[in-house]
């Protein structure tokens, strides 16, 4: 037990020395800039699923937002459904990829700092790699959203259209939470292994990937409980109409801190067990 406490302190000391909270703030800022176009892109992509009608889509999305924002969400979703998906994707994809790609580039800089390695790739190459991982992040969101939210609709569609794979689809949907968890772990493994400008071993990134996945899910659950039962009204009194943006920024900042702490865990793990 004492050894675990010492290890956690060492990881935290390096985390503070590397100023990971500064990088977390940078990432949060650029991701916040891309939130609106990213959500528009995600909604447009999900809307193109043939088994979901506009009425079902609108009812689901509006049902996910707080009561105070239902009218705004209804107007946004209704306006989105009247526009051409191809046109919306072409416009929002460029905006979202640039902003979110800049955020992923800040992630790369932070991970390079963890491993004591400067960014030596050409700027364009680094931005292209980070934009590629932004696309992967979008796909992860779509897959997770599809499994957790639209699982039953997808199952009904696949069973009706492709009965030969009905059993396989049913098993996947029954364990969709586990599949979503595995997708998130694989995503973190990819970030920790390939985003830094340094050759790293995949197996050495497993501890941080597991920690970040569990940390994100646990913190998101605790943050939701706190907002719904304790702190929601206090933030509303303080920030008024900006409450949703402020809370999103706080949640995202803490999630980025967890991501970088997971990277520090990987570094500690490599130094402790990975030396040849």
TORLOBA-695699 format. One record per residue (C-alpha): x, y, z; residue in three letters; residue number from 1. Coordinates in Angstrom, 3 decimals. Last residue first. Example, Ala and Ser with C-alpha at 12.3 -4.5 7.8 and 13.67 -1.06 7.14 Angstrom:
2
R        c1        c2        c3  residuo  num
R    13.670    -1.060     7.140      Ser    2
R    12.300    -4.500     7.800      Ala    1
END
This chain:
276
R        c1        c2        c3  residuo  num
R    15.858    -3.535   -21.562      Unk  276
R    13.966    -0.909   -19.646      Unk  275
R    10.239    -1.431   -19.739      Unk  274
R     9.393    -2.236   -16.129      Unk  273
R     9.898     0.904   -14.017      Unk  272
R    10.736     3.481   -16.671      Unk  271
R     8.002     2.152   -18.943      Unk  270
R     5.424     2.130   -16.138      Unk  269
R     6.369     5.674   -15.119      Unk  268
R     5.943     6.855   -18.715      Unk  267
R     2.627     5.025   -19.029      Unk  266
R     1.401     6.575   -15.782      Unk  265
R     2.428     9.998   -17.096      Unk  264
R     0.327     9.363   -20.198      Unk  263
R    -2.630     8.441   -17.980      Unk  262
R    -2.155    11.755   -16.180      Unk  261
R    -2.331    13.412   -19.598      Unk  260
R    -5.702    11.798   -20.348      Unk  259
R    -7.029    12.559   -16.855      Unk  258
R    -6.107    16.226   -17.275      Unk  257
R    -7.877    16.166   -20.641      Unk  256
R   -11.013    14.822   -18.962      Unk  255
R   -10.754    17.540   -16.309      Unk  254
R   -10.580    20.244   -18.970      Unk  253
R   -13.484    18.723   -20.908      Unk  252
R   -15.743    18.686   -17.862      Unk  251
R   -14.811    22.256   -16.921      Unk  250
R   -15.328    23.490   -20.492      Unk  249
R   -18.682    21.728   -20.787      Unk  248
R   -19.732    23.239   -17.462      Unk  247
R   -18.760    26.711   -18.659      Unk  246
R   -20.562    26.256   -21.983      Unk  245
R   -23.763    25.020   -20.316      Unk  244
R   -23.691    27.797   -17.713      Unk  243
R   -23.276    30.623   -20.222      Unk  242
R   -26.967    31.573   -20.004      Unk  241
R   -26.563    32.500   -16.342      Unk  240
R   -22.962    32.191   -15.147      Unk  239
R   -23.256    32.591   -11.364      Unk  238
R   -26.901    31.755   -10.699      Unk  237
R   -26.782    28.864   -13.161      Unk  236
R   -23.552    27.575   -11.604      Unk  235
R   -25.227    27.444    -8.197      Unk  234
R   -28.315    25.780    -9.675      Unk  233
R   -26.290    22.915   -11.151      Unk  232
R   -24.034    22.326    -8.165      Unk  231
R   -25.783    19.746    -6.018      Unk  230
R   -28.203    17.230    -7.543      Unk  229
R   -27.949    17.352   -11.338      Unk  228
R   -24.480    18.911   -11.581      Unk  227
R   -22.943    16.699    -8.912      Unk  226
R   -24.487    13.520   -10.307      Unk  225
R   -23.343    14.364   -13.836      Unk  224
R   -19.839    15.167   -12.633      Unk  223
R   -19.684    11.834   -10.790      Unk  222
R   -20.743     9.925   -13.929      Unk  221
R   -18.352    11.878   -16.152      Unk  220
R   -15.560    11.350   -13.614      Unk  219
R   -16.120     7.601   -13.516      Unk  218
R   -16.334     7.241   -17.312      Unk  217
R   -13.309     9.421   -17.997      Unk  216
R   -11.258     7.773   -15.252      Unk  215
R   -12.124     4.249   -16.382      Unk  214
R   -11.030     5.051   -19.930      Unk  213
R    -8.031     7.094   -18.807      Unk  212
R    -6.806     4.378   -16.424      Unk  211
R    -7.221     1.641   -19.034      Unk  210
R    -5.321     3.671   -21.634      Unk  209
R    -2.650     4.624   -19.098      Unk  208
R    -1.997     1.002   -18.130      Unk  207
R    -2.064    -0.209   -21.791      Unk  206
R     0.521     2.238   -23.164      Unk  205
R     3.528    -0.044   -22.627      Unk  204
R     1.878    -2.729   -24.759      Unk  203
R     1.813    -0.433   -27.788      Unk  202
R     5.529     0.284   -27.773      Unk  201
R     6.570     3.856   -28.437      Unk  200
R     8.413     5.529   -31.320      Unk  199
R     8.455     9.256   -30.672      Unk  198
R     6.656    12.231   -32.185      Unk  197
R     3.649    11.601   -29.948      Unk  196
R     0.319    10.742   -31.676      Unk  195
R     1.068     7.071   -32.404      Unk  194
R     1.231     5.180   -29.110      Unk  193
R    -0.655     7.295   -26.563      Unk  192
R    -3.369     8.298   -29.024      Unk  191
R    -3.802     4.795   -30.441      Unk  190
R    -4.001     3.216   -27.001      Unk  189
R    -6.552     5.849   -26.024      Unk  188
R    -8.727     4.863   -28.992      Unk  187
R    -8.315     1.167   -28.235      Unk  186
R    -9.534     1.772   -24.679      Unk  185
R   -12.532     3.735   -25.983      Unk  184
R   -13.483     0.965   -28.405      Unk  183
R   -13.169    -1.602   -25.608      Unk  182
R   -15.547     0.366   -23.386      Unk  181
R   -18.041     0.750   -26.242      Unk  180
R   -17.869    -3.011   -26.787      Unk  179
R   -18.497    -3.649   -23.088      Unk  178
R   -21.495    -1.319   -23.106      Unk  177
R   -22.756    -2.986   -26.288      Unk  176
R   -22.799    -6.482   -24.813      Unk  175
R   -26.374    -7.308   -25.814      Unk  174
R   -25.894    -5.309   -29.031      Unk  173
R   -22.950    -7.458   -30.122      Unk  172
R   -24.764   -10.699   -29.301      Unk  171
R   -27.836    -9.581   -31.262      Unk  170
R   -25.710    -8.555   -34.255      Unk  169
R   -24.076   -11.992   -34.369      Unk  168
R   -27.409   -13.792   -34.070      Unk  167
R   -29.033   -11.706   -36.821      Unk  166
R   -26.167   -12.164   -39.282      Unk  165
R   -28.142   -14.292   -41.775      Unk  164
R   -31.223   -12.132   -41.174      Unk  163
R   -29.673    -9.267   -43.182      Unk  162
R   -32.365    -6.669   -43.919      Unk  161
R   -34.832    -7.321   -41.101      Unk  160
R   -32.260    -8.413   -38.507      Unk  159
R   -29.896    -5.580   -39.470      Unk  158
R   -32.593    -2.896   -39.148      Unk  157
R   -33.942    -4.242   -35.849      Unk  156
R   -30.428    -4.423   -34.372      Unk  155
R   -29.568    -0.930   -35.572      Unk  154
R   -32.717     0.446   -33.961      Unk  153
R   -31.980    -1.403   -30.693      Unk  152
R   -28.401    -0.141   -30.551      Unk  151
R   -29.185     3.490   -31.394      Unk  150
R   -28.087     4.955   -28.071      Unk  149
R   -25.250     2.780   -26.722      Unk  148
R   -23.986     1.036   -29.865      Unk  147
R   -24.568     3.843   -32.346      Unk  146
R   -23.313     6.512   -29.969      Unk  145
R   -20.153     4.481   -29.318      Unk  144
R   -19.638     3.879   -33.038      Unk  143
R   -20.349     7.520   -33.934      Unk  142
R   -18.093     8.836   -31.168      Unk  141
R   -15.285     6.465   -32.189      Unk  140
R   -15.721     7.536   -35.824      Unk  139
R   -15.400    11.191   -34.809      Unk  138
R   -12.267    10.369   -32.804      Unk  137
R   -10.820     8.560   -35.826      Unk  136
R   -11.444    11.703   -37.889      Unk  135
R    -9.637    13.719   -35.216      Unk  134
R    -6.861    11.153   -35.362      Unk  133
R    -6.422    11.959   -39.040      Unk  132
R    -6.439    15.673   -38.264      Unk  131
R    -3.618    15.031   -35.788      Unk  130
R    -1.594    13.193   -38.431      Unk  129
R    -2.242    15.946   -40.978      Unk  128
R    -1.293    18.634   -38.443      Unk  127
R     1.975    16.877   -37.647      Unk  126
R     2.833    16.471   -41.316      Unk  125
R     2.063    20.146   -42.002      Unk  124
R     4.216    21.277   -39.064      Unk  123
R     7.133    19.118   -40.139      Unk  122
R     7.958    16.567   -37.509      Unk  121
R    10.504    17.381   -34.838      Unk  120
R     8.162    17.983   -31.867      Unk  119
R    10.392    17.780   -28.799      Unk  118
R    10.881    14.643   -26.725      Unk  117
R    10.904    14.536   -22.943      Unk  116
R     8.361    11.708   -22.869      Unk  115
R     5.724    13.751   -21.036      Unk  114
R     6.559    16.832   -23.106      Unk  113
R     5.930    14.874   -26.306      Unk  112
R     2.553    13.866   -24.871      Unk  111
R     1.711    17.535   -24.280      Unk  110
R     2.767    18.539   -27.772      Unk  109
R     0.703    15.723   -29.278      Unk  108
R    -2.355    16.763   -27.246      Unk  107
R    -1.849    20.317   -28.514      Unk  106
R    -1.932    18.899   -32.055      Unk  105
R    -5.191    17.158   -31.117      Unk  104
R    -6.642    20.570   -30.248      Unk  103
R    -5.436    22.007   -33.530      Unk  102
R    -7.124    19.076   -35.276      Unk  101
R   -10.320    19.914   -33.370      Unk  100
R   -10.314    23.404   -34.857      Unk   99
R    -9.250    22.442   -38.386      Unk   98
R   -11.316    19.242   -38.499      Unk   97
R   -14.462    20.959   -37.240      Unk   96
R   -14.301    23.818   -39.727      Unk   95
R   -13.539    21.580   -42.719      Unk   94
R   -16.152    18.994   -41.712      Unk   93
R   -18.800    21.658   -41.127      Unk   92
R   -18.882    22.890   -44.719      Unk   91
R   -18.617    19.574   -46.593      Unk   90
R   -20.867    17.785   -44.111      Unk   89
R   -23.610    20.397   -44.345      Unk   88
R   -23.603    20.347   -48.137      Unk   87
R   -23.721    16.555   -48.323      Unk   86
R   -26.468    16.382   -45.694      Unk   85
R   -28.648    18.846   -47.632      Unk   84
R   -30.554    21.084   -45.240      Unk   83
R   -34.045    20.620   -43.816      Unk   82
R   -32.922    18.173   -41.107      Unk   81
R   -30.400    20.696   -39.789      Unk   80
R   -33.056    23.355   -39.297      Unk   79
R   -35.182    20.898   -37.314      Unk   78
R   -32.188    19.833   -35.241      Unk   77
R   -31.243    23.430   -34.432      Unk   76
R   -34.813    24.530   -33.697      Unk   75
R   -35.507    21.522   -31.465      Unk   74
R   -32.232    21.978   -29.601      Unk   73
R   -33.108    25.604   -28.853      Unk   72
R   -36.575    24.627   -27.593      Unk   71
R   -35.145    21.797   -25.494      Unk   70
R   -32.441    23.925   -23.848      Unk   69
R   -34.094    24.649   -20.497      Unk   68
R   -35.357    21.055   -20.248      Unk   67
R   -31.860    19.581   -20.401      Unk   66
R   -30.727    17.812   -23.612      Unk   65
R   -31.047    14.114   -24.493      Unk   64
R   -34.766    14.182   -25.305      Unk   63
R   -34.213    16.734   -28.066      Unk   62
R   -31.784    14.328   -29.737      Unk   61
R   -34.115    11.329   -29.486      Unk   60
R   -37.276    13.095   -30.634      Unk   59
R   -35.452    14.706   -33.553      Unk   58
R   -33.996    11.404   -34.755      Unk   57
R   -37.272     9.556   -34.362      Unk   56
R   -39.134    12.236   -36.349      Unk   55
R   -36.426    12.427   -39.017      Unk   54
R   -36.565     8.672   -39.509      Unk   53
R   -33.804     6.329   -38.372      Unk   52
R   -33.260     3.030   -40.255      Unk   51
R   -31.476     4.729   -43.163      Unk   50
R   -28.557     6.133   -41.110      Unk   49
R   -27.934     9.511   -42.798      Unk   48
R   -29.112    11.356   -39.687      Unk   47
R   -26.125     9.969   -37.793      Unk   46
R   -23.759    11.762   -40.183      Unk   45
R   -25.674    15.034   -39.972      Unk   44
R   -25.812    14.880   -36.180      Unk   43
R   -22.073    14.229   -35.980      Unk   42
R   -21.225    17.053   -38.387      Unk   41
R   -23.484    19.480   -36.530      Unk   40
R   -21.963    18.357   -33.225      Unk   39
R   -18.470    18.955   -34.643      Unk   38
R   -19.452    22.354   -36.049      Unk   37
R   -20.703    23.407   -32.587      Unk   36
R   -17.921    21.806   -30.535      Unk   35
R   -14.970    22.972   -32.661      Unk   34
R   -14.092    26.065   -30.654      Unk   33
R   -14.570    24.046   -27.451      Unk   32
R   -11.991    21.579   -28.793      Unk   31
R    -9.496    24.399   -29.227      Unk   30
R    -9.974    25.655   -25.669      Unk   29
R    -9.977    22.199   -24.065      Unk   28
R    -6.709    21.247   -25.768      Unk   27
R    -5.009    24.408   -24.551      Unk   26
R    -6.333    23.955   -20.992      Unk   25
R    -5.087    20.359   -20.897      Unk   24
R    -1.692    21.563   -22.136      Unk   23
R    -1.484    23.997   -19.222      Unk   22
R    -2.691    21.307   -16.781      Unk   21
R     0.166    19.101   -17.964      Unk   20
R     2.740    21.455   -16.512      Unk   19
R     5.563    18.896   -16.944      Unk   18
R     6.570    19.414   -13.298      Unk   17
R     2.977    18.867   -12.139      Unk   16
R     2.667    15.533   -13.960      Unk   15
R     6.188    14.629   -12.817      Unk   14
R     5.114    15.170    -9.203      Unk   13
R     1.837    13.323    -9.820      Unk   12
R     3.613    10.224   -11.117      Unk   11
R     6.019    10.248    -8.179      Unk   10
R     3.166    10.725    -5.706      Unk    9
R     1.199     7.853    -7.258      Unk    8
R     4.255     5.586    -7.004      Unk    7
R     4.845     6.525    -3.344      Unk    6
R     1.202     5.813    -2.507      Unk    5
R     1.396     2.459    -4.291      Unk    4
R     4.548     1.530    -2.376      Unk    3
R     2.823     2.364     0.912      Unk    2
R     0.000     0.000     0.000      Unk    1
END
